Amino acid sequence: MRKEIIAAVITESVNKFLAAQDVRPGFTVKIEYPANPDFGDYATPIAMELAKQLKKPPLQIADGIAALCSHDIFESVQVAKPGFINMKLSKRAVSSGIRAILTDDTYGKNGEQDPKRILLEFVSANPTGPLHIGHGRWAAIGDTLARILRYAGNSVDCEFYVNNAGVQIENLRRSVAAVQQGAAIPEDGYHGAYIKELAARGGDPAEHMLSEHQELLARFGVPFDRFFSEKALRESGAVERVIQLLKEKGHVFEQEGALWFRSTAFGDDKDRVLKKSDGAYTYFAVDIAYHQEKISRAYEKLINVLGADHHGYVARLIAAVHVLSDGKTKIDVIIGQLVRLFRGKEVVRMSKRTGDMITLAEVIDEIGIDPARYFLLMRSAHTSLDFDLELAKKQDNENPVYYLQYAYARICNIFVQLKEKDLSYDPATVFDLEPITNPLTDALAKILLRFPDEVLEVSRTYEVHRMTQYLYDVASALHRFYYDNVVLDHTNDTTRAMRLTLVRAVQRVLFIGFDLIGIAKKESM
């Protein structure tokens, strides 16, 4: 049941209550999930928000609103201290919601009322070495966010910015050349074992590394619409053009022989150098040119997923996009935190191939794609992630991705057994919760109804870990239901049919959800 439907019903009651108080309507009703599910399925704090203006106790306001709320989607509407209005869905509303899961081909889709054309940039690793596990995290987050944004109704293009120009690329080439010539690698060069591999291949090492990145990302299930070349951007004269544009807009000044962008006028803590006194452009100047190129492609919103080392970069980037687009294009920046790999309690620090950070390929080779994606998604991007390789390899319920995939396999097995036992069941059976209602059945049915709101919430907050947690909660509810509710062997045909229909609804939600987070749907385990 979408929160917007609940909000509309409560808003109608709020407006009636306000009219009786001779107060003009205009408040936004927020709908939440109660911390304690015993209180209800949904809750609103609107009475507490109105208390100051109405100069009345929140409980009194809540009682007044609840008394005016009579709708067949609710079994009950009750008030709790200090002024929450709690609502329980009716069996009829839940039954209708489960039927929608199985009959609506677009279930959970297109919930965004104001869809956008979005450019999502992520990973964007320098082609100077293999992708490490941190890049893997940005890949999993960016790809999953793109899938969910699209499912919510937005148009999304995914882009990888290839940093194939500048000092780091020259250091890579010098390092490879040193190995080829039998000389020592420069101190400021690259020293991993992969340098010897590149030296043996010949050709441009940066191009080889980029190809390796592309192949690994494709293997990881992370496609990109475009790999954008920094080298091509520089050669096109885009940097010079964007600086001229900033000059014309009056946001550039000279000081001590350098050229500066006045980013403090837009909330940055200090102004930023665009062109150094020696005539060299800064990385920021090139990045501004890149974002001007993005804006020229008429995207309504830009989203960048950046590593923790870019935290101080956000304000200047937002300022630049604001100036370049005259405030018309919005940019959101997700700063991801680091990944620490463990084997049980022991920290894994060294990579055989790079000599330092563990590569994404090494992790995938050891544990597989599904556990790698799931574990990299399961915590907020804004927090550091402790990733236990040993846990990810376990084939039991301690491993969350195993637990989740087993829920889907369990449902598939139910329908295999249904056929083997030659039990009657019509998939077109109209679902009714009433014949099978009990606490675990109700909990399973109601959590399924949250799916469209989870899609919408992730599309607006970019908190992709919410989807992994939601799917895990669905799996947990399914497992609890399964152990306490006989599905196939129940002697009552109606009861069996209703329970089978409910698990079919679970199967569909998991099917869609697995596609959104990019893990496989296993029919047997």
N, C-alpha and C positions, 0 to 999 in steps of 0.2 A: 504494500500500500504506500504510494508516494506520499511523502511528507506534505507536498503541496496540496493534496486532496484534504488531508487532515487540517492543514492550516486554513484552507478555504472554509471548512465547516466551522471551525472555532472563530474565525474572523467574523462570520455572520452573527454568531452569538455575542461576540465582543461589541460589534456595532450596535446591536439591539440594546445591550446594556448601557453603552455610552449615550445612545439617543435618549434613554430614560433619565440619564443624569444631565441632559442638555449639554453634552460634550460632543464636539465634532469628531467623527472617526478619522483615521489616518495612521493608526499604529500598525506596525508589521508584527504578525504573530510568528514567533519562533517555535518550531517543533523539535523536541529532543527525545532521546531514549532515556527513560528513567535509569538511574544507577542501580536501583533494585527492581528487577523485573516483576516482583510481587506487587508493586504499586500500579503497574499497567504496562501497556505496550508503547505508549507515547505520552509525552508530557509537554506542558508549556509554562513558562514563567511570566506570562503576560500580566497576570494580576500584580505581581511585584513591580513590574515595569510601570504600571499605571498608578501605583499607590501614591507616589509623590504628587502627581498632577491632580489626582482626585481627592487627595488628603483624606484617604480612608485606609483602614488596615487591609493588607493584602488578602487575608483570609476572607474578609467580608466581600471584597471584590470578586475573588475566586468563586465564592458561593453563588454570587449573583450571576456570574457568567455561566457557571455549570448548570444552574437551574434553567437557563435558556437554551441549553444545548441538547437537543433531542434529534437524533439522526440514526437511521438504521445501520450505519457502519459501526456504531458503538454498542457494546454490551453494557458498558457503564462509564460514567464520567464522575470522578470523585476528586475531592479536594484534600490536599495534604499540607502540613506545615512546611515552610512558613508562608505558603501561598501557591504552591504548584497545583495545576489542574492536570490530573492523570486520566488517561483514556484507555479502555480495553476494547479491542476490536470484537465485533460480533462474529459468531460462527458463519453467518451468512456472508459477511464481508471477506472473511478469510477464505471461504470456499470459492467465492468469486475470483479472488486473487490467484489461487492455485490454478483455477481453470484458465486464467489469462496466460499463465506461464506456458501452458501446454497448447494453447490455441493461437496465441499472438506471435506471428513470425518475427515481429520486431520487438519482442519483449525486452525491456530495459534499454532500448535504443533511443537515440534522438531526444533525450530528455532536456537537452540544452535549449532554452528559449531564445538565446541570442548567440547562435553559432558563429564561429570565427574562422577565417583563413589564417592558419598558423604555420610558422616556420620553427621547427624544433631542431636546435643544434646540440649535439652531444658527442661524447668521446673525444673527437678532435685531437687525437694524440700526435705528437711529433713522430714522423717516420724515421726515428733515430734508434729505435730499439723495439723489442716485442711489447705487445700490450700486456700490462701487468694486471693484477687482480682488482686494483682500484679502477682501471679503465673498464674492467668487466662489470663493476658495480654501476658505473655511469651508463654502460651499454644496456644493462638489464632495466635500469630505471627509465632511461630515455625511450627505449623501445616499448616498454609496457605503458608508459604515459601516452605515447603516440596511439597505441591501440585503443586505450580507454577514451582519449579525446575524440578519436574518430567514432567510437561506438556511441558517444554522447551526442554526436551530430556535427562535430567540427570537421573542417577540411585541414589535413595535416601533412606537411612535407618534412622529411627528415634529412638533415644535412650534417656532413662530417667536414670540418675545416682542416685542410691538410697544410700543416706548417712546414712547407717544403722550401723555405728560403731563410737566409740568415746564418748567424754564427753556428748554431747547433748542427745544421746540415753540413756546413764546411768541416766542422769537427768530426762528423761521422765519416765524411769522405777521406779526410786526412788519416783517420784511424784505420780505415780499411786499406788505404794505400800503403801505410806503414807495414801492415801485415804482409801485403803482397810483395813488398820490397825486402822483407826480412829484417825490418828495422823495428825499434821500440815504438810502441804506441805513445803519442804525446801525453803528457800528464793530464791535460785538460780534455783528452779524448775519451772514447768509449772503450771499455775493457772487458766486456762480457764475452763468453764463448761464441756468441752469435756473430761477433765481428770476424772471426776466422771463417765461419760459414759464408758470410757475405763476400769475403775476400776470394774464396774459392769459386764463387759464382761469376764474378766479373760484372761489367756493366755498372749502372748507377745504383749504389746501395740504398739510396732513399726510395727509389722506385721499387726495389725488391721488398723493402720493409713495408711500403704502402700496400703492395700486393698481398703480403702476408697478413696485414691487418684486415684487408677486405675479405680474404678467404676465411679467416678465423671468425670474424663477425657474422659472415653468412652461415658458417657452421653453428654459431651460437644462436641463430634465429633472429638476427638483428639486421634487417635490410636498410639501406639508405637510398634516398631518391637522388642524392647528388654528393659527390666528393669535390669540394670547392678548393681550388689551388691558390695558396697564398702567392706563389711564384707568378702565376698568371695575373693575379690582381696587381702585384707590384709593376709588372711589365706593361700593364694596360694604361698606366698613368693615373690610376684611380686615387692613389694617395695624394698626389699633387692637386687633383681636382677637388677632393673633399676639403683639403686645407684652404684652397681658394674659396670654397663655399662658406667655410666657417669665418673666413676673413670678411666676406661680404655681409655675413649676418652679424658681424661685430663681436665675435666671441673669442678672438685670438689677439694676443699681444706679444711684443718682444721684450725680453729682459735678459741682460748679461749674455747677449749674443745668441740666445735660444728663443725658439717660438713656443708659446704656451697656449693652452686651452683654458679659458676661464670657467672651470667646472664648479668653483665655489659658488657661483651665482645660481647653481641648481642643486645645492645640498651636499656637494663633496667637501671633504675636510681641507683640501688644498687644491690649488691649480696644478695642471698636469702638463709636462713637456711633450710637445709634438715633434719638434725638430731640435736636435742638440746643437751646441755651438760648433761642433765639427761638421755639421751638415747632414748627419745621419738621422733618419727617421726613427722614432721610438716604436716599440711594439704597439703601443696604444694608438699611434697615428695610423698604423696599418689596420688595426682592428676597427678604428672608426671608419676607414674606407670600406672595409668588409661589411660593416653594418649599414652603411649608406647603400651599398649594393643590395643588401637584403631589403631595405625599405623601398628601393626602386622597383622591386618585384611585387609591390602592392600587397604585402602581407599586413593583416590587421593587428596581429600580435606576434611577437618574437619571444621564444623561450630558449634560454641557454642553460645547459647543465654543466657546471664547472666544478673543478676539484677544490679542496679545502684551501690550497695555496692561492686561490683567487679571491679570497674573502674581501680584501681591500680594493678589489677591482670593480665591485658592483656599482658603487655610487657614480664613478666617472663614466661607466658604460651607460647607465640610465640617463645621465646628463647629456651624453653625446646623442643618444637616440632621440631624446626629447627635442634637442636643438635641430637635428637633421630633419626630423619629420614635422617640425612645428607643433609638437605635442599630439600628433594624430596617431602615431604608432606606439603601442605599449610594449615594453619589454619586461619580462619576468626572468629572474635569475635564480636557479636552484644551486645552492652550494652543498655539494656532497662531502661527507666526512670519510676518513680513512677506514681501511679494512685491515684487521689483524687476523692472521691465520693461526689456528691452533691444531694440534693433534692431541685431543684430550685437554690436559692442562699445560702442555708444552707449546710455547710459541714457535711457529715456523718462520724463520727469518731469511734463509738463503735459497736462491734459485740456482740451479745447475747451469742454466743458459745465460742469465744476466749477471750472476754474481751477487745480486742484492734482492730486489723485490721479486716475489713469486709471480710467474706469468699466468695469464688467464688460460693459456693452452695447457699448462701443467696441471691446473686445477681441474679443467674439463676432462683431461685424459685420465685423471685419478678417480673422479667421482661421477662424471657424466654431466650432460647438459641440464637436465631437469633439476637435480639438486643444486647445481651451481646457480641457475637463474633464481630458484626459489629462495635460497639462503641469501643471495645478494639483494633480494627485494624485501625481505621480511622485517627490516627495521627502517625507521624514518631515515631519509637521506641526510637529515640534519644531525644525526647522531653517528658516532663511530660504530663500526660493526665488528663483533668478534665472531669469527667463522670457524666452526669446529669441523675439520675435514673428516674426522673419525665418526662424528654424529651423522654427517651427510651421507656416509657410506652404509650406515646401518639399515638393515631390511626388517625393521620392526617399528612399533608405534612411537618409539622415542624420537624417530626421525620425522619431523613435521611433513615433509613432502611425501614420504612413504605413506604416512597416515592419511594424507589428503588423497593421494592417488588410489589408495586401497578402498576408500569410500566409494569412488567411482567404479572400481572393479567389483566391489560387493554388490552394487546395484545391477551391473551387467550380469553377474552370476545369478541373481534372483530371477532374472528373465530367462536365462538359460535353463534353470531348474523348472521354471513355469512350463516351458515347452516340453522338457523331458518328462514331467509328471502329467502332462496332458490335462492341465487344469484350465478351466474356462476363464477367459478374461477379455473383455472388449475394451480396447484402448480408447474408444469413444465414450466410455462410461462417464456420465456427468458426475463430477466430484462433489461430495457433500461431507464436510468435516464431522457433522453431528454423530453419525454411527460409530466413529472411531475416536471420538474426543477423549483425551486424557492429557495430563501435564506434558509428557514427552512428545506426544503427537502435536499438541498445540504449539509447543516451542519450536518444533521442526517446521511446521507450516508457516509460522509467523516470521521466522528468520529468513525464509525464502522470499517473503514479500519485501524485504529490505533491499534486495538486489538493485533495482533501478536507482534508488537513492544513493547506494554506494558508488555506482558508476558516475552519477552526477557529482557527488561530493569529491571524488578523486579528480574528476575533470576540472573542478574549480580550485582545489587546494593543491593539486599535484602530489598528494601524499599517497603514492602508489602502494606503500606497505599496508594501507587500509584494505586493499583488495585481497592480499595474501591472508591477512588476519580474518577477514570476512569469510573467505572460502574455508579456512581452517575451522571457523566456528560452525559453518554449515556441515562440514564433515563430522565434527564432534556431535552435533545434534542428530545427525543421521545414525552414527554408531550407537548413541544412547537409545534412540528410538528402536533400532534393530534388536537390541538385546532384550528389550521389554515388551516388544510387540511382535507376535507371531504374524508373519506376512503370508507365506504360501500355505501353511498347513492349517490355517484357520478353517473351521467347518462351515462358517457362515459366508456364503458367496458375496454378499454385499460388503461385509467387513473386509474380506480379502481384496475385493475390487477397489475399495476406497484406499486401502493401504498401498496397493500396487500403483494406483494413480499418484499418490503422494510421493512415492519414491521415484516415479518417472519425472515428477516436477523437480525433485532434487537433482536427478541426472541431468536435466536440461540446464539448470543453473550452473552446475559444475562444468558441464560441457562448454558453455559460453565463457565461464570464468577462467577455465584452463587456457582457452584461446587468448584471453586478455592478458594473462601473465606469461604465456608462452611455454607452458609445459604440456607434456603428452597425456592423452587420455588412454589409460591402460585398461583393457577389458578383462584382463586376468592377471593375477599376481600370486 
